[in-house]
Amino acid sequence: MGQGQIDGLVHALPLPAVFIATSDRIYAINDPAKTILGEGLTGRHYIHALRQPTVIEAIEACKKSQVEQTATYLGTEGRTETSYQLTCAYVAGDTSGVLVTFEDITDLKKTDQLRSDFVANVSHELRTPLTALMGFIETLQTTAKDDPKASERFLDIMASETSRMNRLVDDLLSLSRVEAQGRSRPTETVDIAELLGSIVHSLSPLAKTNAAELTLNLSSDQTLILGDGDQLRQVFVNLIENALKYGGEGVDVTVSLSEGHYEPL
């Protein structure tokens, strides 16, 4: 494969791509790769552009073994850290060398980190009520075995902790369902006014406990939309619960619903 063919091939690739000749000089680089690595790199030693040790190791291993290698390239775009899956493939011919392509995996990395953080937080949240339940059960079996008042108090707390764990499990199941159906367009018709009325009614005891005023303000008795009723309920419950719990004692929480129009993108 001659120089013109290699240059044409590299520029035709949709992914950022760099061709490194056996002389270790950058032989060809397309515009998407210039966005990542910068301008003026053609003819220069590839280390000027790709200075990360794992990337250099992958390129050298590909040159020696002529077997495809992969590595992760870390970069920045403005103030945002970026991650690329870098693939090195050996190209034989009149002008042999290593073709390096970049696949942007920044969003995938962020998603994995969010998932790891979420699992860690949920594990911590579950461990706390589980530890409390174990302690109360042990107490009920021993020192509070014949104390009706203590037993009643501990059972109330255990019921509260059990409800807390149940909500966490529901959140996990909801997340799993969202991920599984994330690309599916909803077909269910949901009456938002009715849904919000049901939620406000169910959260009234929590509002009373926090000496809060929870008000529902509807501009229409019936507002129908396409959506997933369970997921919408989860969103609204979380928002209103947070307002009641963290808004401070005696806070006024008003849930308003009004009709509007928008232009689809």
Residue pairs with C-beta under 8 A, 6 or more apart in sequence:
1 9
1 91
1 93
1 94
1 95
2 93
2 94
2 95
3 27
3 28
3 95
6 19
6 27
6 28
6 91
6 95
7 27
7 28
9 19
9 28
10 17
10 18
10 19
10 28
10 29
10 30
10 99
11 28
11 30
11 31
13 30
13 101
14 32
15 32
15 101
15 102
15 103
16 30
16 32
16 33
16 35
16 36
16 84
16 101
16 102
17 29
17 30
17 32
17 33
17 99
17 100
17 101
17 102
18 26
18 28
18 29
18 30
18 33
18 37
18 41
18 46
18 49
18 50
18 99
18 100
19 26
19 27
19 28
19 29
19 91
19 97
19 98
19 99
19 100
20 26
20 27
20 46
20 59
20 97
20 98
20 99
20 100
21 27
21 95
21 96
21 97
22 63
22 96
22 97
24 45
24 46
24 47
25 43
25 44
25 45
25 46
26 41
26 42
26 43
26 44
26 45
26 46
26 49
27 42
27 95
27 97
28 42
29 37
29 41
29 42
32 102
33 102
34 41
36 73
36 75
36 82
36 84
36 102
37 49
37 50
38 49
41 48
41 49
46 59
47 56
50 56
50 59
50 73
50 100
52 71
52 73
52 74
54 71
54 72
55 71
55 73
55 86
57 71
58 69
58 70
58 71
58 86
58 88
59 69
59 88
59 98
59 100
61 67
61 69
61 88
62 68
62 69
62 88
62 89
62 90
62 98
63 90
63 97
63 98
66 90
66 92
67 90
68 87
68 88
68 89
68 90
69 87
69 88
70 85
70 86
70 87
70 88
71 86
71 88
72 83
72 84
72 85
72 86
72 105
73 83
73 84
73 86
73 102
74 81
74 82
74 83
74 84
75 81
75 82
75 83
75 84
76 82
80 106
81 106
82 104
82 106
83 104
83 105
83 106
83 108
83 109
84 102
84 103
84 104
84 105
84 106
85 102
85 103
85 105
86 100
86 101
86 102
86 103
87 100
87 101
87 103
88 98
88 99
88 100
89 98
89 99
89 101
90 96
90 97
90 98
90 99
91 97
91 98
91 99
118 175
122 168
122 171
122 172
125 164
125 168
126 165
126 168
129 161
129 162
129 164
129 165
130 165
132 157
132 158
132 161
133 158
133 161
133 162
136 154
136 157
136 158
137 158
139 150
139 154
140 151
140 154
140 155
144 150
144 151
144 154
170 234
171 234
174 230
174 231
174 234
177 230
177 231
178 231
181 228
185 226
186 226
186 227
186 228
187 226
188 226
188 227
188 228
188 229
189 224
189 225
189 226
190 224
190 225
190 226
190 227
190 228
190 229
190 232
191 222
191 223
191 224
192 223
192 224
192 225
192 232
192 257
193 218
193 220
193 221
193 222
193 223
193 257
194 222
195 229
195 232
195 233
195 236
196 216
196 218
196 236
196 255
196 257
197 216
197 218
199 233
199 236
199 237
199 240
200 214
200 216
200 240
200 255
203 214
203 237
203 240
203 241
203 244
204 214
206 241
206 244
206 245
207 213
207 214
207 244
207 253
210 244
210 245
210 249
210 250
210 251
211 249
211 250
212 244
212 247
212 249
212 250
212 251
212 252
212 253
213 250
213 251
213 252
213 253
214 240
214 244
214 253
214 255
215 252
215 253
215 254
215 255
216 254
216 255
216 257
217 254
217 255
217 256
217 257
218 256
218 257
219 256
219 257
219 258
219 259
220 257
220 258
220 259
223 257
223 259
236 255
240 253
240 255
243 251
243 253
244 251
244 253
247 253
